[in-house]
Amino acid sequence: MTTIVLRDHERAVVPLDGRVVTVLGGGRHRLPLRRPGRLREVERVDLRLRWLVLPGQEVPAADVPGVRPTVAVRWRIADAVAFLDVDARAEESLRLAAQVAVRDVFAGHGVGSLVAARPELAAALLAAVTPAVTAGTPPVTP
């Protein structure tokens, strides 16, 4: 038997011969030893909140040629199996979706309205990023 100890914020995805057999939560777990000819590995996934900061990028606004917003995205993994199986580079996909959303949302506003409507812009960015990320990559929770 092999013993694995996971913290409360970790999940262990246990595939056997390419298929997920179980997902383990926090605590001590005993796994049977591998049988000859069968492939088993354990993948740890950290479910804690993460921050992704998009540095200032030049985006056109409605009334000026360029504004340089800095955007911070707070995210976490909601499904460990989907995180490992759906997208090989989930964080980069999230970064790209956020960059595209910033360009799209900011393009329709003037500088004055960008400053005045920060909470509404955050909601618009969330609404633009969430479907793009959950459609092609693992689910994230804002």
PyRosetta script that sets phi, psi and omega in degrees:
from pyrosetta import init, pose_from_sequence

init()
pose = pose_from_sequence("MTTIVLRDHERAVVPLDGRVVTVLGGGRHRLPLRRPGRLREVERVDLRLRWLVLPGQEVPAADVPGVRPTVAVRWRIADAVAFLDVDARAEESLRLAAQVAVRDVFAGHGVGSLVAARPELAAALLAAVTPAVTAGTPPVTP")
pose.set_psi(1, 142.8)
pose.set_omega(1, 175.3)
pose.set_phi(2, -107.7)
pose.set_psi(2, 138.2)
pose.set_omega(2, 178.9)
pose.set_phi(3, -107.3)
pose.set_psi(3, 136.2)
pose.set_omega(3, 175.9)
pose.set_phi(4, -129.1)
pose.set_psi(4, 135.5)
pose.set_omega(4, 178.9)
pose.set_phi(5, -116.2)
pose.set_psi(5, 124.9)
pose.set_omega(5, -178.8)
pose.set_phi(6, -116.9)
pose.set_psi(6, 141.8)
pose.set_omega(6, 174.4)
pose.set_phi(7, -78.2)
pose.set_psi(7, 166.7)
pose.set_omega(7, -175.8)
pose.set_phi(8, -60.7)
pose.set_psi(8, -28.7)
pose.set_omega(8, -178.1)
pose.set_phi(9, -90.2)
pose.set_psi(9, 5.2)
pose.set_omega(9, -178.6)
pose.set_phi(10, -109.2)
pose.set_psi(10, 152.6)
pose.set_omega(10, 169.8)
pose.set_phi(11, -128.6)
pose.set_psi(11, 146.8)
pose.set_omega(11, 175.5)
pose.set_phi(12, -117.6)
pose.set_psi(12, 120.8)
pose.set_omega(12, 177.4)
pose.set_phi(13, -93.5)
pose.set_psi(13, 123.7)
pose.set_omega(13, -175.2)
pose.set_phi(14, -113.6)
pose.set_psi(14, 99.5)
pose.set_omega(14, 174.1)
pose.set_phi(15, -91.3)
pose.set_psi(15, 153.5)
pose.set_omega(15, 174.9)
pose.set_phi(16, -134.5)
pose.set_psi(16, 120.1)
pose.set_omega(16, -177.1)
pose.set_phi(17, 55.1)
pose.set_psi(17, 39.4)
pose.set_omega(17, 174.6)
pose.set_phi(18, 88.1)
pose.set_psi(18, -4.8)
pose.set_omega(18, 179.3)
pose.set_phi(19, -116.0)
pose.set_psi(19, 139.7)
pose.set_omega(19, 179.4)
pose.set_phi(20, -71.4)
pose.set_psi(20, 123.4)
pose.set_omega(20, 179.7)
pose.set_phi(21, -91.7)
pose.set_psi(21, -44.2)
pose.set_omega(21, -178.1)
pose.set_phi(22, -158.2)
pose.set_psi(22, 161.6)
pose.set_omega(22, 172.2)
pose.set_phi(23, -121.5)
pose.set_psi(23, 121.7)
pose.set_omega(23, -176.7)
pose.set_phi(24, -98.2)
pose.set_psi(24, 140.9)
pose.set_omega(24, 176.6)
pose.set_phi(25, -95.5)
pose.set_psi(25, -168.0)
pose.set_omega(25, -178.6)
pose.set_phi(26, -61.8)
pose.set_psi(26, 147.3)
pose.set_omega(26, 178.3)
pose.set_phi(27, 126.1)
pose.set_psi(27, -173.3)
pose.set_omega(27, 179.1)
pose.set_phi(28, -97.0)
pose.set_psi(28, 131.1)
pose.set_omega(28, -178.7)
pose.set_phi(29, -130.6)
pose.set_psi(29, 142.7)
pose.set_omega(29, 176.0)
pose.set_phi(30, -108.6)
pose.set_psi(30, 126.1)
pose.set_omega(30, -180.0)
pose.set_phi(31, -112.0)
pose.set_psi(31, 139.1)
pose.set_omega(31, 176.8)
pose.set_phi(32, -65.5)
pose.set_psi(32, 151.1)
pose.set_omega(32, 177.4)
pose.set_phi(33, -65.6)
pose.set_psi(33, 154.8)
pose.set_omega(33, 179.8)
pose.set_phi(34, -68.1)
pose.set_psi(34, 137.8)
pose.set_omega(34, 174.0)
pose.set_phi(35, -84.8)
pose.set_psi(35, 149.5)
pose.set_omega(35, 178.9)
pose.set_phi(36, -57.6)
pose.set_psi(36, 135.0)
pose.set_omega(36, 177.5)
pose.set_phi(37, 85.6)
pose.set_psi(37, -2.3)
pose.set_omega(37, 179.5)
pose.set_phi(38, -113.6)
pose.set_psi(38, 137.1)
pose.set_omega(38, -176.4)
pose.set_phi(39, -100.2)
pose.set_psi(39, 121.6)
pose.set_omega(39, 175.0)
pose.set_phi(40, -138.0)
pose.set_psi(40, 133.9)
pose.set_omega(40, 176.0)
pose.set_phi(41, -139.3)
pose.set_psi(41, 159.8)
pose.set_omega(41, 179.7)
pose.set_phi(42, -118.8)
pose.set_psi(42, 126.2)
pose.set_omega(42, 179.5)
pose.set_phi(43, -109.8)
pose.set_psi(43, 120.0)
pose.set_omega(43, 176.9)
pose.set_phi(44, -86.4)
pose.set_psi(44, 138.9)
pose.set_omega(44, 177.9)
pose.set_phi(45, -129.1)
pose.set_psi(45, 127.5)
pose.set_omega(45, -179.4)
pose.set_phi(46, -90.9)
pose.set_psi(46, 121.5)
pose.set_omega(46, -175.9)
pose.set_phi(47, -96.6)
pose.set_psi(47, 6.0)
pose.set_omega(47, -178.3)
pose.set_phi(48, -67.1)
pose.set_psi(48, 158.4)
pose.set_omega(48, 175.7)
pose.set_phi(49, -60.5)
pose.set_psi(49, 144.8)
pose.set_omega(49, 177.6)
pose.set_phi(50, -130.9)
pose.set_psi(50, 156.2)
pose.set_omega(50, 175.9)
pose.set_phi(51, -116.3)
pose.set_psi(51, 136.7)
pose.set_omega(51, 174.0)
pose.set_phi(52, -123.8)
pose.set_psi(52, 116.4)
pose.set_omega(52, -178.1)
pose.set_phi(53, -104.1)
pose.set_psi(53, 123.3)
pose.set_omega(53, 174.8)
pose.set_phi(54, -93.3)
pose.set_psi(54, 113.9)
pose.set_omega(54, -179.6)
pose.set_phi(55, -64.6)
pose.set_psi(55, 162.1)
pose.set_omega(55, -179.1)
pose.set_phi(56, -50.6)
pose.set_psi(56, 124.4)
pose.set_omega(56, 177.3)
pose.set_phi(57, -126.7)
pose.set_psi(57, 145.3)
pose.set_omega(57, -177.6)
pose.set_phi(58, -74.3)
pose.set_psi(58, 114.8)
pose.set_omega(58, 176.4)
pose.set_phi(59, -126.2)
pose.set_psi(59, 139.3)
pose.set_omega(59, 179.6)
pose.set_phi(60, -73.5)
pose.set_psi(60, 139.2)
pose.set_omega(60, 172.0)
pose.set_phi(61, -105.4)
pose.set_psi(61, 174.6)
pose.set_omega(61, -175.7)
pose.set_phi(62, -66.2)
pose.set_psi(62, -33.0)
pose.set_omega(62, -173.7)
pose.set_phi(63, -114.9)
pose.set_psi(63, -3.8)
pose.set_omega(63, 177.5)
pose.set_phi(64, -136.1)
pose.set_psi(64, 155.4)
pose.set_omega(64, -177.1)
pose.set_phi(65, -69.3)
pose.set_psi(65, -27.3)
pose.set_omega(65, -177.5)
pose.set_phi(66, -158.7)
pose.set_psi(66, 137.2)
pose.set_omega(66, 174.4)
pose.set_phi(67, -126.6)
pose.set_psi(67, 144.5)
pose.set_omega(67, -178.5)
pose.set_phi(68, -114.5)
pose.set_psi(68, 80.8)
pose.set_omega(68, 178.9)
pose.set_phi(69, -80.4)
pose.set_psi(69, 149.4)
pose.set_omega(69, 170.1)
pose.set_phi(70, -110.4)
pose.set_psi(70, 127.9)
pose.set_omega(70, -175.6)
pose.set_phi(71, -120.1)
pose.set_psi(71, 134.9)
pose.set_omega(71, 175.5)
pose.set_phi(72, -114.0)
pose.set_psi(72, 130.0)
pose.set_omega(72, -179.6)
pose.set_phi(73, -112.8)
pose.set_psi(73, 125.0)
pose.set_omega(73, 175.5)
pose.set_phi(74, -102.2)
pose.set_psi(74, 126.6)
pose.set_omega(74, -175.6)
pose.set_phi(75, -146.0)
pose.set_psi(75, 162.8)
pose.set_omega(75, 174.9)
pose.set_phi(76, -149.6)
pose.set_psi(76, 159.0)
pose.set_omega(76, 179.5)
pose.set_phi(77, -83.0)
pose.set_psi(77, 128.5)
pose.set_omega(77, 179.9)
pose.set_phi(78, -97.2)
pose.set_psi(78, -28.2)
pose.set_omega(78, -176.7)
pose.set_phi(79, -136.9)
pose.set_psi(79, 110.6)
pose.set_omega(79, -175.3)
pose.set_phi(80, -64.5)
pose.set_psi(80, -38.4)
pose.set_omega(80, -179.1)
pose.set_phi(81, -66.8)
pose.set_psi(81, -45.7)
pose.set_omega(81, 178.8)
pose.set_phi(82, -63.8)
pose.set_psi(82, -37.7)
pose.set_omega(82, 179.7)
pose.set_phi(83, -59.1)
pose.set_psi(83, -39.7)
pose.set_omega(83, -178.9)
pose.set_phi(84, -81.8)
pose.set_psi(84, -30.1)
pose.set_omega(84, -171.4)
pose.set_phi(85, -97.1)
pose.set_psi(85, -29.5)
pose.set_omega(85, -170.1)
pose.set_phi(86, -84.8)
pose.set_psi(86, -45.2)
pose.set_omega(86, -173.8)
pose.set_phi(87, -136.0)
pose.set_psi(87, 125.6)
pose.set_omega(87, -178.5)
pose.set_phi(88, -70.9)
pose.set_psi(88, -23.7)
pose.set_omega(88, -178.0)
pose.set_phi(89, -134.1)
pose.set_psi(89, 68.3)
pose.set_omega(89, -173.1)
pose.set_phi(90, -62.4)
pose.set_psi(90, -40.7)
pose.set_omega(90, -178.0)
pose.set_phi(91, -65.5)
pose.set_psi(91, -37.4)
pose.set_omega(91, 177.4)
pose.set_phi(92, -68.8)
pose.set_psi(92, -35.0)
pose.set_omega(92, 176.0)
pose.set_phi(93, -65.9)
pose.set_psi(93, -39.3)
pose.set_omega(93, 176.3)
pose.set_phi(94, -64.4)
pose.set_psi(94, -42.5)
pose.set_omega(94, 178.4)
pose.set_phi(95, -59.5)
pose.set_psi(95, -46.4)
pose.set_omega(95, -179.8)
pose.set_phi(96, -63.7)
pose.set_psi(96, -44.4)
pose.set_omega(96, 179.2)
pose.set_phi(97, -61.7)
pose.set_psi(97, -39.3)
pose.set_omega(97, 178.9)
pose.set_phi(98, -67.6)
pose.set_psi(98, -41.1)
pose.set_omega(98, 179.0)
pose.set_phi(99, -63.1)
pose.set_psi(99, -43.4)
pose.set_omega(99, 179.1)
pose.set_phi(100, -65.0)
pose.set_psi(100, -41.1)
pose.set_omega(100, 179.1)
pose.set_phi(101, -63.4)
pose.set_psi(101, -40.3)
pose.set_omega(101, 178.6)
pose.set_phi(102, -61.3)
pose.set_psi(102, -45.5)
pose.set_omega(102, 179.5)
pose.set_phi(103, -61.5)
pose.set_psi(103, -44.9)
pose.set_omega(103, -177.6)
pose.set_phi(104, -67.5)
pose.set_psi(104, -44.4)
pose.set_omega(104, -176.6)
pose.set_phi(105, -70.4)
pose.set_psi(105, -41.9)
pose.set_omega(105, -176.2)
pose.set_phi(106, -74.4)
pose.set_psi(106, -24.6)
pose.set_omega(106, -176.8)
pose.set_phi(107, -63.8)
pose.set_psi(107, -27.5)
pose.set_omega(107, -177.0)
pose.set_phi(108, -90.7)
pose.set_psi(108, 2.9)
pose.set_omega(108, -175.7)
pose.set_phi(109, -120.9)
pose.set_psi(109, 149.2)
pose.set_omega(109, 171.9)
pose.set_phi(110, -84.8)
pose.set_psi(110, 168.3)
pose.set_omega(110, -177.3)
pose.set_phi(111, -60.4)
pose.set_psi(111, -42.9)
pose.set_omega(111, -179.7)
pose.set_phi(112, -60.7)
pose.set_psi(112, -43.0)
pose.set_omega(112, -179.1)
pose.set_phi(113, -73.6)
pose.set_psi(113, -26.3)
pose.set_omega(113, 176.3)
pose.set_phi(114, -64.2)
pose.set_psi(114, -42.9)
pose.set_omega(114, -179.4)
pose.set_phi(115, -70.1)
pose.set_psi(115, -42.0)
pose.set_omega(115, -175.7)
pose.set_phi(116, -74.2)
pose.set_psi(116, -26.9)
pose.set_omega(116, -171.3)
pose.set_phi(117, -112.6)
pose.set_psi(117, 41.3)
pose.set_omega(117, -178.3)
pose.set_phi(118, -59.7)
pose.set_psi(118, -45.4)
pose.set_omega(118, 179.0)
pose.set_phi(119, -62.7)
pose.set_psi(119, -39.7)
pose.set_omega(119, 179.1)
pose.set_phi(120, -66.9)
pose.set_psi(120, -36.3)
pose.set_omega(120, 177.0)
pose.set_phi(121, -65.4)
pose.set_psi(121, -39.2)
pose.set_omega(121, 178.0)
pose.set_phi(122, -62.0)
pose.set_psi(122, -42.6)
pose.set_omega(122, 178.1)
pose.set_phi(123, -65.4)
pose.set_psi(123, -38.8)
pose.set_omega(123, 178.4)
pose.set_phi(124, -66.9)
pose.set_psi(124, -39.3)
pose.set_omega(124, 177.0)
pose.set_phi(125, -64.8)
pose.set_psi(125, -42.9)
pose.set_omega(125, 178.3)
pose.set_phi(126, -61.6)
pose.set_psi(126, -44.0)
pose.set_omega(126, 179.6)
pose.set_phi(127, -64.3)
pose.set_psi(127, -31.9)
pose.set_omega(127, 179.9)
pose.set_phi(128, -80.0)
pose.set_psi(128, -35.3)
pose.set_omega(128, -175.5)
pose.set_phi(129, -80.6)
pose.set_psi(129, -41.1)
pose.set_omega(129, -173.1)
pose.set_phi(130, -56.1)
pose.set_psi(130, -51.3)
pose.set_omega(130, 179.7)
pose.set_phi(131, -65.1)
pose.set_psi(131, -35.5)
pose.set_omega(131, -179.0)
pose.set_phi(132, -66.0)
pose.set_psi(132, -37.5)
pose.set_omega(132, -178.2)
pose.set_phi(133, -78.5)
pose.set_psi(133, -45.2)
pose.set_omega(133, -176.6)
pose.set_phi(134, -73.4)
pose.set_psi(134, -19.6)
pose.set_omega(134, 178.6)
pose.set_phi(135, -73.8)
pose.set_psi(135, -37.2)
pose.set_omega(135, -174.1)
pose.set_phi(136, -120.3)
pose.set_psi(136, -6.5)
pose.set_omega(136, -177.9)
pose.set_phi(137, -136.7)
pose.set_psi(137, 179.0)
pose.set_omega(137, -177.4)
pose.set_phi(138, -62.4)
pose.set_psi(138, 151.6)
pose.set_omega(138, 178.2)
pose.set_phi(139, -64.4)
pose.set_psi(139, 140.5)
pose.set_omega(139, 174.7)
pose.set_phi(140, -126.7)
pose.set_psi(140, 152.2)
pose.set_omega(140, 175.8)
pose.set_phi(141, -113.6)
pose.set_psi(141, 132.9)
pose.set_omega(141, -177.7)
pose.set_phi(142, -71.6)
pose.dump_pdb("model.pdb")
